Amino acid sequence: MNSEVAAALIDIEAQLRQLGHWDKEPPSAEAFISDQPFSVDTLTFPQWLQFVFLPTLYQLLQGDKGLPGQCGIAPMAQEYFRGSDAAGSELITALKRIDDLLSQGANSGVKNVKLGS
């Protein structure tokens, strides 16, 4: 399953780059101090994916900490792109894939790990 998750993460990064939502520089350190889900008050959703979600999952894959047992990121992407000119359908599809992979893991004994906010 880890190789499938890694492939899905690579696809998410590729989609962010293709959409022009890949930042060359990280946001300020203050932007990461948020108590809101997805850091909506300090980061855009693509920034959260790039600087919180992807690095966290890559770290979990490399360590023995286990992967989240549930994931529901795709609905946030659908909301983010709603009414937007940006076509995020392929990114949403990639996020649905990671949601499915991690949620399937919940049925196979994968640890329940909380992602950063």
TORKOLSE-298086 format. One line per field, with one value per atom (N, C-alpha, C): x, y, z; residue number from 1; atom name; residue in three letters. Coordinates in nm, 2 decimals, padded with zeros to 4 digits, m for minus. Each point is the difference from the previous one (the first is absolute). Layout:
// residues N
px	(X;...)
py	(Y;...)
pz	(Z;...)
nr	(NUM;...)
atom	(CA;...)
rest	(ala;...)
//
This chain:
// residues 117
px	(00.08;m00.08;00.09;00.11;00.09;00.04;00.03;00.03;m00.11;m00.12;m00.12;m00.02;00.02;m00.02;00.11;00.12;00.11;m00.03;m00.05;m00.04;m00.11;m00.10;m00.11;00.05;00.10;00.06;00.07;00.07;00.08;m00.10;m00.11;m00.11;m00.06;m00.02;m00.05;00.09;00.13;00.10;00.00;00.00;m00.01;m00.12;m00.11;m00.12;00.01;00.05;00.02;00.10;00.10;00.09;m00.06;m00.08;m00.07;m00.10;m00.06;m00.10;00.06;00.14;00.07;m00.02;m00.03;m00.02;00.12;00.12;00.11;00.09;00.02;00.08;00.15;00.09;00.14;00.05;m00.06;00.04;m00.11;00.03;m00.10;m00.06;m00.12;m00.05;00.08;m00.02;00.07;m00.03;00.09;m00.02;m00.14;m00.03;m00.13;m00.12;00.01;m00.11;m00.04;00.10;m00.02;m00.06;m00.01;m00.06;m00.15;m00.08;m00.14;m00.07;m00.12;m00.08;m00.12;00.00;m00.12;00.03;m00.10;00.02;00.06;00.10;00.06;00.07;00.02;00.06;m00.06;m00.14;m00.07;00.02;00.04;00.01;00.14;00.10;00.13;00.06;m00.05;00.05;m00.11;00.03;m00.10;00.00;m00.11;00.00;00.11;00.04;00.12;00.13;00.01;00.12;00.00;m00.12;m00.02;00.04;m00.04;00.03;00.15;00.07;00.14;00.09;m00.04;00.09;m00.04;m00.12;m00.04;m00.03;m00.10;m00.05;00.10;00.06;00.10;00.12;00.07;00.11;m00.03;m00.12;m00.04;m00.01;m00.07;m00.02;00.13;00.09;00.13;00.08;00.00;00.07;m00.06;m00.13;m00.06;00.03;00.01;00.04;00.15;00.08;00.14;00.03;m00.09;00.02;m00.09;00.00;m00.08;m00.12;m00.05;m00.10;m00.14;m00.01;m00.13;m00.07;m00.09;m00.07;m00.14;m00.06;m00.13;m00.10;m00.09;m00.10;m00.12;m00.01;m00.11;00.05;m00.06;00.04;m00.12;m00.02;m00.11;00.04;00.10;00.05;m00.07;m00.05;m00.07;m00.11;m00.09;m00.11;00.05;00.11;00.06;00.05;00.06;00.04;m00.12;m00.11;m00.12;m00.05;00.00;m00.04;00.09;00.13;00.10;m00.02;m00.02;m00.01;m00.15;m00.09;m00.14;m00.01;m00.06;m00.02;00.13;00.11;00.13;00.02;00.08;00.03;00.10;00.08;00.10;m00.07;00.05;m00.06;00.08;m00.06;00.07;m00.05;m00.06;m00.07;00.11;00.11;00.10;00.07;00.01;00.06;m00.10;m00.13;m00.11;00.00;00.02;00.00;00.12;00.12;00.12;m00.02;m00.07;m00.03;m00.10;m00.10;m00.09;00.07;00.10;00.08;00.07;00.06;00.07;m00.10;m00.11;m00.11;m00.04;m00.02;m00.04;00.11;00.13;00.11;00.01;00.00;00.02;m00.12;m00.12;m00.12;m00.01;00.05;00.01;00.09;00.11;00.09;m00.06;m00.10;m00.07;m00.06;m00.03;m00.06;00.11;00.12;00.11;00.10;m00.05;00.09;00.10;m00.02;00.09;m00.03;00.11;m00.02;m00.07;m00.07;m00.07;00.09;00.06;00.09;m00.06;00.01;m00.06;00.10;m00.04;00.08;00.00;00.11;00.01;m00.11;m00.04;m00.11;00.03)
py	(m00.12;00.12;00.13;m00.01;00.12;00.05;m00.09;00.04;00.07;m00.05;00.06;00.14;00.02;00.13;00.09;m00.04;00.08;00.05;m00.09;00.03;00.11;m00.02;00.10;00.14;00.00;00.13;00.06;m00.07;00.05;00.06;m00.07;00.05;00.13;00.01;00.13;00.11;m00.02;00.10;00.04;m00.10;00.03;00.08;m00.03;00.08;00.14;00.02;00.14;00.08;m00.07;00.07;00.04;m00.10;00.03;00.11;00.01;00.11;00.14;m00.01;00.13;00.03;m00.10;00.02;m00.05;m00.01;m00.05;00.12;00.03;00.12;m00.04;00.09;m00.02;00.02;00.09;00.04;m00.04;m00.05;m00.03;00.13;00.00;00.12;00.02;00.12;00.03;m00.10;00.00;m00.10;00.03;00.13;00.04;m00.06;m00.02;m00.06;m00.14;m00.07;m00.14;00.00;00.11;00.00;00.03;m00.10;00.01;m00.11;00.03;m00.10;m00.04;00.06;m00.03;m00.12;m00.08;m00.11;00.04;m00.07;00.03;00.14;00.06;00.13;00.10;00.00;00.08;00.15;00.03;00.14;00.06;m00.09;00.05;m00.06;m00.11;m00.06;m00.02;00.00;m00.04;m00.16;m00.06;m00.14;m00.07;00.05;m00.06;00.02;00.11;00.02;m00.11;m00.02;m00.10;m00.14;m00.03;m00.13;m00.01;00.11;m00.01;00.00;00.08;00.03;m00.08;m00.05;m00.08;m00.14;m00.02;m00.13;m00.10;00.05;m00.09;m00.03;00.10;m00.03;m00.09;00.02;m00.09;m00.14;m00.02;m00.14;m00.06;00.07;m00.05;m00.04;00.08;m00.04;m00.12;m00.02;m00.12;m00.12;00.02;m00.12;m00.04;00.10;m00.03;m00.06;00.03;m00.05;m00.11;m00.04;m00.12;00.05;00.12;00.06;m00.03;m00.07;m00.04;00.12;m00.03;00.09;00.03;00.12;00.03;m00.11;m00.04;m00.10;00.05;00.13;00.06;00.13;00.03;00.12;00.05;00.13;00.06;00.14;00.00;00.13;00.04;m00.09;00.04;00.09;m00.01;00.10;00.14;00.02;00.13;00.06;m00.09;00.05;00.03;m00.07;00.03;00.14;00.02;00.13;00.11;m00.02;00.10;00.04;m00.10;00.03;00.04;m00.01;00.03;00.15;00.02;00.13;00.07;m00.08;00.05;m00.03;00.08;m00.03;m00.11;m00.02;m00.11;m00.13;m00.09;m00.13;m00.09;m00.03;m00.09;m00.14;m00.04;m00.14;m00.11;00.01;m00.10;00.00;00.11;00.01;m00.06;00.03;m00.06;m00.15;m00.05;m00.15;m00.06;00.07;m00.05;00.00;00.10;00.01;m00.11;m00.03;m00.10;m00.14;m00.01;m00.13;m00.01;00.10;00.00;m00.03;00.07;m00.02;m00.15;m00.06;m00.14;m00.09;00.02;m00.08;00.00;00.12;00.01;m00.05;00.02;m00.05;m00.15;m00.06;m00.14;m00.06;00.08;m00.04;m00.02;00.08;00.00;m00.14;m00.07;m00.13;m00.11;00.04;m00.10;00.02;00.07;00.02;00.12;00.09;00.11;00.09;00.06;00.09;00.12;00.06;00.13;00.11;00.07;00.11;00.13;00.10;00.13;00.08;00.06;00.09;00.13;00.08;00.14;00.08;00.11;00.08;00.09)
pz	(00.00;00.00;00.00;00.07;00.00;m00.14;m00.09;m00.13;m00.08;00.03;m00.06;00.06;00.13;00.06;m00.05;m00.01;m00.06;m00.14;m00.08;m00.14;00.00;00.09;00.01;00.04;00.09;00.05;m00.12;m00.08;m00.11;m00.10;m00.02;m00.09;00.05;00.13;00.06;m00.03;00.02;m00.02;m00.15;m00.09;m00.14;m00.04;00.06;m00.03;00.05;00.12;00.05;m00.09;m00.05;m00.09;m00.13;m00.05;m00.13;00.01;00.11;00.03;00.03;00.02;00.03;00.15;00.08;00.15;00.08;m00.06;00.07;00.03;00.12;00.04;00.01;m00.05;00.01;00.14;00.07;00.14;00.10;00.11;00.10;00.06;00.06;00.07;00.12;00.06;00.12;00.11;00.10;00.11;00.08;00.00;00.07;m00.07;m00.13;m00.08;00.05;00.06;00.04;00.14;00.07;00.13;m00.01;m00.01;m00.02;00.08;00.05;00.07;m00.09;m00.12;m00.09;m00.08;m00.04;m00.09;m00.13;m00.05;m00.13;00.01;00.11;00.02;m00.09;m00.01;m00.10;00.03;00.12;00.04;m00.04;m00.03;m00.03;m00.13;m00.05;m00.13;m00.10;m00.12;m00.10;00.00;m00.05;00.00;m00.07;m00.12;m00.06;00.08;00.07;00.09;00.11;00.06;00.10;m00.05;m00.12;m00.06;m00.02;m00.05;m00.03;00.12;00.10;00.11;00.13;00.01;00.12;m00.04;m00.08;m00.03;m00.07;m00.11;m00.07;00.09;00.06;00.08;00.12;00.06;00.11;m00.04;m00.11;m00.05;m00.05;m00.06;m00.04;00.12;00.11;00.12;00.06;00.00;00.06;m00.08;m00.14;m00.08;00.03;00.03;00.02;00.14;00.09;00.14;00.03;00.12;00.05;00.08;m00.03;00.08;m00.05;m00.11;m00.06;m00.08;m00.08;m00.08;00.07;m00.03;00.05;m00.04;00.09;m00.03;m00.07;m00.02;m00.07;m00.07;m00.11;m00.07;m00.07;00.00;m00.07;m00.06;m00.08;m00.06;m00.12;m00.08;m00.13;00.02;00.10;00.01;00.02;00.07;00.02;m00.14;m00.08;m00.13;m00.09;00.01;m00.07;00.04;00.13;00.05;m00.05;00.01;m00.04;m00.15;m00.09;m00.14;m00.05;00.09;m00.03;m00.05;m00.12;m00.05;m00.05;m00.01;m00.04;m00.15;m00.07;m00.13;m00.02;00.11;00.00;m00.01;m00.09;m00.01;00.09;00.11;00.10;00.00;m00.10;00.00;00.01;m00.06;00.01;00.13;00.06;00.14;00.10;m00.02;00.08;m00.01;m00.12;m00.03;00.08;m00.01;00.07;00.15;00.05;00.15;00.04;m00.09;00.03;00.01;m00.08;00.00;00.13;00.05;00.13;00.11;m00.01;00.10;00.01;m00.12;m00.01;00.05;m00.04;00.05;00.15;00.06;00.14;00.08;m00.05;00.06;m00.01;m00.10;m00.01;00.10;00.03;00.10;00.14;00.02;00.13;00.02;m00.11;00.01;00.01;m00.01;00.00;00.12;00.10;00.12;m00.01;m00.09;m00.01;00.12;00.06;00.11;m00.03;00.09;m00.01;00.04;m00.10;00.02;m00.04;00.09;m00.03;m00.08;m00.11;m00.08;00.06;m00.03;00.05;m00.05;00.07;m00.04;m00.11)
nr	(1;1;1;2;2;2;3;3;3;4;4;4;5;5;5;6;6;6;7;7;7;8;8;8;9;9;9;10;10;10;11;11;11;12;12;12;13;13;13;14;14;14;15;15;15;16;16;16;17;17;17;18;18;18;19;19;19;20;20;20;21;21;21;22;22;22;23;23;23;24;24;24;25;25;25;26;26;26;27;27;27;28;28;28;29;29;29;30;30;30;31;31;31;32;32;32;33;33;33;34;34;34;35;35;35;36;36;36;37;37;37;38;38;38;39;39;39;40;40;40;41;41;41;42;42;42;43;43;43;44;44;44;45;45;45;46;46;46;47;47;47;48;48;48;49;49;49;50;50;50;51;51;51;52;52;52;53;53;53;54;54;54;55;55;55;56;56;56;57;57;57;58;58;58;59;59;59;60;60;60;61;61;61;62;62;62;63;63;63;64;64;64;65;65;65;66;66;66;67;67;67;68;68;68;69;69;69;70;70;70;71;71;71;72;72;72;73;73;73;74;74;74;75;75;75;76;76;76;77;77;77;78;78;78;79;79;79;80;80;80;81;81;81;82;82;82;83;83;83;84;84;84;85;85;85;86;86;86;87;87;87;88;88;88;89;89;89;90;90;90;91;91;91;92;92;92;93;93;93;94;94;94;95;95;95;96;96;96;97;97;97;98;98;98;99;99;99;100;100;100;101;101;101;102;102;102;103;103;103;104;104;104;105;105;105;106;106;106;107;107;107;108;108;108;109;109;109;110;110;110;111;111;111;112;112;112;113;113;113;114;114;114;115;115;115;116;116;116;117;117;117)
atom	(N;CA;C;N;CA;C;N;CA;C;N;CA;C;N;CA;C;N;CA;C;N;CA;C;N;CA;C;N;CA;C;N;CA;C;N;CA;C;N;CA;C;N;CA;C;N;CA;C;N;CA;C;N;CA;C;N;CA;C;N;CA;C;N;CA;C;N;CA;C;N;CA;C;N;CA;C;N;CA;C;N;CA;C;N;CA;C;N;CA;C;N;CA;C;N;CA;C;N;CA;C;N;CA;C;N;CA;C;N;CA;C;N;CA;C;N;CA;C;N;CA;C;N;CA;C;N;CA;C;N;CA;C;N;CA;C;N;CA;C;N;CA;C;N;CA;C;N;CA;C;N;CA;C;N;CA;C;N;CA;C;N;CA;C;N;CA;C;N;CA;C;N;CA;C;N;CA;C;N;CA;C;N;CA;C;N;CA;C;N;CA;C;N;CA;C;N;CA;C;N;CA;C;N;CA;C;N;CA;C;N;CA;C;N;CA;C;N;CA;C;N;CA;C;N;CA;C;N;CA;C;N;CA;C;N;CA;C;N;CA;C;N;CA;C;N;CA;C;N;CA;C;N;CA;C;N;CA;C;N;CA;C;N;CA;C;N;CA;C;N;CA;C;N;CA;C;N;CA;C;N;CA;C;N;CA;C;N;CA;C;N;CA;C;N;CA;C;N;CA;C;N;CA;C;N;CA;C;N;CA;C;N;CA;C;N;CA;C;N;CA;C;N;CA;C;N;CA;C;N;CA;C;N;CA;C;N;CA;C;N;CA;C;N;CA;C;N;CA;C;N;CA;C;N;CA;C;N;CA;C;N;CA;C;N;CA;C;N;CA;C;N;CA;C;N;CA;C;N;CA;C;N;CA;C;N;CA;C;N;CA;C;N;CA;C;N;CA;C;N;CA;C;N;CA;C;N;CA;C)
rest	(met;met;met;asn;asn;asn;ser;ser;ser;glu;glu;glu;val;val;val;ala;ala;ala;ala;ala;ala;ala;ala;ala;leu;leu;leu;ile;ile;ile;asp;asp;asp;ile;ile;ile;glu;glu;glu;ala;ala;ala;gln;gln;gln;leu;leu;leu;arg;arg;arg;gln;gln;gln;leu;leu;leu;gly;gly;gly;his;his;his;trp;trp;trp;asp;asp;asp;lys;lys;lys;glu;glu;glu;pro;pro;pro;pro;pro;pro;ser;ser;ser;ala;ala;ala;glu;glu;glu;ala;ala;ala;phe;phe;phe;ile;ile;ile;ser;ser;ser;asp;asp;asp;gln;gln;gln;pro;pro;pro;phe;phe;phe;ser;ser;ser;val;val;val;asp;asp;asp;thr;thr;thr;leu;leu;leu;thr;thr;thr;phe;phe;phe;pro;pro;pro;gln;gln;gln;trp;trp;trp;leu;leu;leu;gln;gln;gln;phe;phe;phe;val;val;val;phe;phe;phe;leu;leu;leu;pro;pro;pro;thr;thr;thr;leu;leu;leu;tyr;tyr;tyr;gln;gln;gln;leu;leu;leu;leu;leu;leu;gln;gln;gln;gly;gly;gly;asp;asp;asp;lys;lys;lys;gly;gly;gly;leu;leu;leu;pro;pro;pro;gly;gly;gly;gln;gln;gln;cys;cys;cys;gly;gly;gly;ile;ile;ile;ala;ala;ala;pro;pro;pro;met;met;met;ala;ala;ala;gln;gln;gln;glu;glu;glu;tyr;tyr;tyr;phe;phe;phe;arg;arg;arg;gly;gly;gly;ser;ser;ser;asp;asp;asp;ala;ala;ala;ala;ala;ala;gly;gly;gly;ser;ser;ser;glu;glu;glu;leu;leu;leu;ile;ile;ile;thr;thr;thr;ala;ala;ala;leu;leu;leu;lys;lys;lys;arg;arg;arg;ile;ile;ile;asp;asp;asp;asp;asp;asp;leu;leu;leu;leu;leu;leu;ser;ser;ser;gln;gln;gln;gly;gly;gly;ala;ala;ala;asn;asn;asn;ser;ser;ser;gly;gly;gly;val;val;val;lys;lys;lys;asn;asn;asn;val;val;val;lys;lys;lys;leu;leu;leu;gly;gly;gly;ser;ser;ser)
//
